[in-house]
Amino acid sequence: MSDQHSFETLAIHAGQEADPLTGAVVPPIYQVSTYKQDGVGGLRGGYEYSRSANPTRTALEENLAALEGGRRGFAFASGLAAEDTLLRTLLSPGDHVVIPNDAYGGTFRLFAKVVERWGVEWSVANTSDPAAVRAAVRPRTKVIWVETPSNPLLGITDIAAVAEVARSAGARLVVDNTFASPYLQQPLSLGADVVVHSTTKYVGGHSDVVGGALVTADATLAEEIGYHQNAMGAVAGPFDSWLTLRGIKTLAVRMDRHSANAARVAELLTSHPKVTKVYYPGLPEHELHEVAAKQMKDFGGMVSFRVAGGEEAAVEVCNRTRLFTLGESLGGVESLIEHPGRMTHASTAGSALEVPADLVRLSVGIESVDDLLADLTQALG
Ligand SMILES: *Cc1c(COP(=O)(O)O)cnc(C)c1O
């Protein structure tokens, strides 16, 4: 599949030429661990053992590489498995990482509770401000980690500006592109070195699979990541790879609807008397709306807001919705609501990444927007 094709076409076809054996138009689930060799070392299709490579996973990896405009993609058992593999590929004891002041709680926990024990230092910067990132750089800064839009405050980082900071510091820029998906934003084209995904979210899109991915355009880095993916072994299984590929086929149409519905939800919340603040990069009053408009095709399906009356009032709203399901995760076709302080971001309590107690996060699904607006209106009371 040529790189010249547009996103929607690549989503359906890249890495997914008809199966050479049967002509099956979608990649079969190669539920297999090992492959017959024709004499020692005589591999028929290049496959040897399914931790190293599996045809269904290869299809997903080629597809992800095409969608992000990268050279190679790597599929993992979860987003955090992808992050862990990347960090152990890039870092050694004594190295330093700049992490954002708003990020997925599990990413923060990985740095603060796991990677730190292996002698890697980290410090927090407001990545929305490239000067603050530059100020946080130390002589041994090897990685600048960015999430844009960020979880759960929908902060925006100017990827091209921070890529410049990373280049001059001799550090790698890693962008967690989970909230945007490759349909809305392609960080490699803006100067990022590696893109991270929790494919559990929009890429998979149906709340039925946990997975992660790394994509890079750098040949040397791709070799190193591939080596560590095999050496560490946190790979995506064939069935999970197949489910993720199935989800990706509709990524473009889903993201269009997620974005349209979320814009309407943000508009409703902005004018609601019980809502004190709305976080959505599509709102003109968002502090980096212009940057978001420059680097994203649309503004995505995530909306957060603060409720008058504090933590208890926010928890009440979460308990009162009927169509928005109360639950962690995001990016599926169904709408979800959650209280980050007590749920997804509990691990950030007491840190620089702590979230406001009166915050509610919505993953706006692709149901009828009128039904979604009615549900939020009744829940806010
Ligand atoms: C969920 C999430 C992760 C972690 O991914 P898992 O698949 O849950 O391991 C990383 N980054 C962001 C932005 C997320 O939302």
The ligand as an SDF file (V2000), in Angstrom:
LIG
                    3D

 15 15  0  0  0  0  0  0  0  0999 V2000
   -4.9250    4.6800   29.0370 C   0  0  0  0  0  0  0  0  0  0  0  0
   -3.7770    5.5310   28.7250 C   0  0  0  0  0  0  0  0  0  0  0  0
   -2.4660    5.0370   28.7860 C   0  0  0  0  0  0  0  0  0  0  0  0
   -2.1480    3.6400   29.2590 C   0  0  0  0  0  0  0  0  0  0  0  0
   -2.5930    2.6670   28.3850 O   0  0  0  0  0  0  0  0  0  0  0  0
   -3.0880    1.2050   28.8250 P   0  0  0  0  0  0  0  0  0  0  0  0
   -3.5170    0.6020   27.5310 O   0  0  0  0  0  0  0  0  0  0  0  0
   -4.2140    1.3880   29.8040 O   0  0  0  0  0  0  0  0  0  0  0  0
   -1.9260    0.5110   29.4590 O   0  0  0  0  0  0  0  0  0  0  0  0
   -1.4330    5.8750   28.4080 C   0  0  0  0  0  0  0  0  0  0  0  0
   -1.6630    7.1480   28.0260 N   0  0  0  0  0  0  0  0  0  0  0  0
   -2.9100    7.6740   27.9720 C   0  0  0  0  0  0  0  0  0  0  0  0
   -3.0980    9.0870   27.5410 C   0  0  0  0  0  0  0  0  0  0  0  0
   -4.0020    6.8950   28.3330 C   0  0  0  0  0  0  0  0  0  0  0  0
   -5.2370    7.4210   28.2890 O   0  0  0  0  0  0  0  0  0  0  0  0
  1  2  1  0
  2  3  1  0
  2 14  2  0
  3  4  1  0
  3 10  2  0
  4  5  1  0
  5  6  1  0
  6  7  2  0
  6  8  1  0
  6  9  1  0
 10 11  1  0
 11 12  2  0
 12 13  1  0
 12 14  1  0
 14 15  1  0
M  END
$$$$
